[in-house]
Amino acid sequence: MVYIALDTCVWLELLKADTNQANNPFDELLFWIENSYITCITTRNLIAEWNRHKVSKKNTVLDALNSLGKQTNNIFSTVTPLDTLYTSDEVEKKLSTRIDRLDLLFNTIAEVAEESDDIFIKAAKRNLAYLAPNHTADSFRDTVNYMTLINYLIDKGYDGCYFSTINYTDFSNSTTEKYVLHNQLNLDFSRANLEYHFFENAKGNLGGKLFGDLRKDLPEYVQYLREQKQKEQKQKILEAEQERENLMDVSDPNFLSYSQQLDKIATKKDPDDLDKVILDFLFNRHPAYKNYFFRRLTENGVV
């Protein structure tokens, strides 16, 4: 089993990742977790942080999108790629769906480590002593989070867990060593077999190292998407065959050739005059042909 614990900043970054792409890091990670390839571990405080920031993060993305849309509208007079890929309504739906999935994850699937008074006291002492992750600023909550994880992992006896955060200033040695855990944290992390991963949030390399390490031992998400597409295509073929069988009840000896003709027209975005004549002829011949044709249009994404 692979175990992960992600900082709130990572979940918030993943929330907006590639909302218009089927193959994206958010869905890839949730695929692994929801299918029990990965066990997600969080803390009560991390969930509280998520609940505080999830709506504001969504609104920030939508506000930026609307602002960018206004800028492009002033430049272009026709539809732009931004209009078609990132419409505000569509992005809001996808963000809301992702928020719901994460809420469900934290409330029903993830293992939740509980804080204790002893952890609060130790975290406060570490904070006052300016020990990492408090060496550059007050990071009491980060301290509580990591100490809660440490205690939980030791109690469970897990043989390893990834901890990933974008907040390298608190957890790494320096800005030039983002991937190196701060030496004041080494002992605690090693006691719990907790492995630090800086989470890249650079464009084109979101979570690169973390996802690269995870993919070594987990099923390929790309292969899963291929298999799902193949299943959908097979289902469409079965449904088309069933529809043709239904057309047999029309008692039309030419139903097979006619339905195949409808299949061809349904793939066109702009039917020509001959196509229109054929459609009028078949629609008037029997309502089943019209029902069949519009279902094929929907499957092909034309309507």
C-alpha positions in Angstrom: 0.0 0.0 0.0 1.2 3.5 -0.8 0.4 6.2 1.8 0.3 10.0 1.2 -0.3 13.1 3.3 -0.8 16.3 1.3 -0.6 19.8 2.7 -3.7 22.0 2.2 -1.8 24.1 -0.3 -1.3 21.1 -2.6 -5.0 20.2 -2.6 -5.9 23.8 -3.5 -3.4 23.8 -6.3 -4.6 20.5 -7.7 -8.2 21.8 -7.5 -7.7 24.0 -10.5 -5.3 21.8 -12.5 -6.2 21.2 -16.2 -10.0 21.3 -15.8 -10.4 20.9 -19.6 -8.2 17.8 -19.9 -9.3 14.2 -19.2 -5.7 13.3 -18.3 -4.9 15.6 -15.4 -3.1 15.3 -12.0 -6.2 15.8 -10.0 -8.2 13.0 -11.6 -5.1 10.8 -11.7 -4.5 11.1 -7.9 -8.2 10.7 -7.1 -8.3 7.6 -9.4 -5.5 6.0 -7.3 -7.2 6.9 -4.0 -10.8 6.1 -4.8 -9.7 2.7 -6.2 -7.6 1.9 -3.0 -4.2 2.0 -4.6 -3.3 4.9 -2.3 -4.3 5.5 1.3 -4.8 9.2 1.9 -3.9 10.4 5.5 -4.8 13.8 6.7 -5.4 15.6 10.0 -8.4 17.2 11.6 -6.6 20.6 11.3 -5.8 20.1 7.6 -9.5 19.4 6.9 -10.4 22.6 8.7 -7.9 24.5 6.6 -9.4 22.9 3.4 -12.9 23.9 4.5 -11.7 27.5 5.2 -10.1 28.0 1.8 -11.9 25.8 -0.8 -14.6 28.3 -1.7 -12.2 31.3 -1.8 -9.9 29.3 -4.1 -12.7 28.6 -6.5 -13.8 32.2 -6.6 -10.2 33.3 -7.1 -9.9 31.1 -10.2 -13.3 32.3 -11.6 -12.5 35.9 -11.0 -9.2 35.6 -12.8 -10.9 33.7 -15.6 -13.6 36.4 -16.0 -10.9 39.1 -16.0 -8.9 37.4 -18.6 -12.0 36.8 -20.7 -12.8 40.5 -20.7 -9.3 41.2 -21.9 -9.5 38.8 -24.8 -12.9 40.1 -25.8 -11.4 43.5 -26.2 -8.8 42.0 -28.6 -10.7 39.4 -30.6 -14.0 39.9 -32.3 -14.7 36.2 -32.8 -14.7 33.1 -30.6 -11.3 32.4 -29.0 -9.9 29.2 -27.6 -10.4 30.6 -24.1 -14.1 30.9 -24.8 -14.4 27.3 -25.9 -12.1 25.7 -23.3 -12.5 27.7 -20.2 -16.0 29.2 -20.1 -16.8 30.5 -16.6 -19.9 28.3 -16.2 -18.1 25.1 -17.2 -15.1 25.7 -15.0 -17.3 26.5 -12.1 -19.1 23.2 -12.5 -15.9 21.3 -12.7 -14.4 23.1 -9.7 -17.6 22.4 -7.7 -17.5 18.8 -8.7 -13.9 18.5 -7.6 -14.6 20.2 -4.2 -17.5 17.7 -3.7 -15.1 14.8 -4.4 -12.5 16.1 -1.9 -15.2 16.7 0.7 -16.3 13.1 0.3 -12.7 11.9 0.4 -11.9 13.7 3.7 -15.2 12.7 5.3 -15.4 9.0 4.3 -12.3 7.6 2.7 -9.2 9.3 4.2 -7.6 8.2 7.4 -7.9 11.2 9.8 -5.2 11.7 12.5 -6.4 13.5 15.5 -4.5 16.3 17.4 -3.9 16.1 21.1 -3.1 18.5 23.9 0.4 17.0 24.1 0.9 17.8 20.5 -0.3 21.4 21.0 2.2 21.9 23.9 5.1 20.4 21.9 4.2 22.4 18.9 4.1 25.6 20.9 7.5 24.9 22.4 9.0 24.2 19.0 7.4 27.5 17.8 9.0 29.5 20.6 12.4 27.9 20.0 12.3 28.9 16.3 12.8 25.3 15.2 11.7 24.2 11.7 9.1 24.7 10.4 9.2 27.9 12.5 12.7 28.9 11.5 11.6 31.7 9.1 8.2 32.6 10.5 5.5 31.6 12.9 4.2 28.2 11.5 2.3 26.8 14.5 -0.3 25.1 12.4 2.2 23.5 10.1 4.0 22.2 13.2 0.8 20.8 14.6 0.0 19.1 11.3 3.4 17.4 10.8 3.6 16.3 14.5 0.1 14.8 14.3 1.1 12.9 11.2 4.3 11.7 12.9 2.5 10.4 15.9 -0.2 8.7 13.8 2.2 6.9 11.5 4.3 5.6 14.4 1.2 4.3 16.2 0.0 2.6 13.0 3.4 1.2 12.2 3.2 2.1 8.5 6.4 1.4 6.6 6.4 4.7 4.6 4.4 7.7 3.7 4.8 10.6 1.3 4.4 14.1 2.7 4.1 16.8 0.1 3.8 20.6 0.4 4.4 23.7 -1.8 5.6 25.5 1.4 9.3 24.8 1.0 10.3 27.8 3.0 9.1 26.0 6.2 10.1 22.5 5.4 13.3 22.7 3.4 16.9 23.8 4.1 16.7 26.9 1.9 15.2 28.4 -1.3 18.0 26.7 -3.3 17.3 23.3 -1.8 13.5 23.0 -2.1 13.7 19.2 -2.4 15.8 18.8 0.7 14.1 18.4 4.1 15.3 20.8 6.8 17.9 19.1 9.0 15.9 20.0 12.1 13.1 17.8 10.8 15.1 14.8 9.7 14.9 12.9 13.0 11.1 13.2 13.4 10.5 12.3 9.7 12.8 9.3 9.8 11.2 8.0 13.0 7.9 7.8 11.2 9.2 6.8 7.8 7.7 10.0 6.5 9.3 11.1 3.2 9.3 14.8 2.3 8.4 15.9 -1.2 8.4 19.4 -2.4 5.4 19.8 -4.7 6.2 21.7 -7.8 3.6 24.2 -8.9 5.3 25.5 -12.0 3.4 25.5 -15.2 3.9 22.3 -17.1 5.4 20.5 -14.2 2.7 20.3 -11.5 3.8 17.9 -8.8 6.4 16.5 -11.2 8.7 14.6 -8.8 5.8 13.4 -6.5 3.8 12.0 -9.4 6.9 10.6 -11.0 7.6 8.6 -7.9 4.0 7.5 -7.5 3.7 6.3 -11.1 6.6 3.9 -10.6 4.5 1.6 -8.4 0.9 2.4 -9.4 -1.4 1.5 -12.4 -1.1 3.8 -15.4 -3.9 6.4 -15.4 -3.4 6.9 -19.1 -4.0 3.2 -19.7 -7.2 3.4 -17.5 -8.4 6.3 -19.7 -7.8 4.2 -22.8 -9.7 1.3 -21.4 -12.6 3.5 -20.5 -12.7 5.0 -24.0 -12.7 1.5 -25.5 -15.6 0.5 -23.2 -17.5 3.6 -24.2 -16.9 2.9 -27.9 -18.0 -0.8 -27.5 -21.1 0.4 -25.6 -22.0 2.8 -28.5 -21.6 0.0 -31.0 -23.9 -2.3 -28.9 -26.4 0.5 -28.6 -26.3 1.2 -32.3 -26.8 -2.5 -33.1 -29.7 -2.6 -30.7 -31.2 0.4 -32.4 -30.8 -1.3 -35.7 -32.6 -4.3 -34.3 -35.4 -2.0 -33.2 -35.6 -0.7 -36.7 -36.3 -4.2 -37.9 -39.8 -3.8 -36.3 -40.4 -1.1 -38.9 -40.7 -3.9 -41.4 -38.5 -2.0 -43.8 -36.4 -4.3 -46.0 -33.8 -1.5 -46.5 -33.4 -0.7 -42.8 -29.7 -1.8 -42.7 -28.5 0.3 -45.6 -30.6 3.2 -44.5 -29.3 3.2 -40.9 -25.8 3.0 -42.2 -26.5 6.1 -44.4 -27.7 7.9 -41.3 -24.5 6.9 -39.5 -22.4 8.6 -42.2 -24.5 11.8 -42.1 -24.4 11.9 -38.4 -20.6 12.4 -38.5 -20.8 15.5 -40.6 -21.0 19.0 -39.1 -22.5 20.4 -42.3 -24.7 18.0 -44.2 -25.0 18.9 -47.9 -28.2 19.2 -49.9 -28.3 15.5 -50.8 -27.9 14.6 -47.1 -30.9 16.8 -46.3 -33.0 15.1 -48.9 -32.1 11.7 -47.5 -33.0 12.8 -44.0 -36.4 14.2 -45.1 -37.1 11.0 -46.9 -36.3 8.7 -44.0 -37.8 10.9 -41.3 -41.1 10.8 -43.2 -40.7 7.1 -43.8 -40.8 6.3 -40.1 -40.2 8.1 -36.7 -37.7 5.5 -35.7 -35.2 6.8 -38.2 -35.4 10.3 -36.7 -34.9 9.0 -33.2 -31.9 6.9 -34.4 -30.3 9.8 -36.2 -30.5 12.3 -33.3 -29.1 9.7 -30.9 -26.1 9.2 -33.2 -25.6 13.0 -33.4 -25.4 13.1 -29.6 -22.9 10.2 -29.4 -20.7 12.0 -32.0 -20.8 15.2 -30.0 -22.4 17.2 -32.9 -25.3 18.3 -30.7 
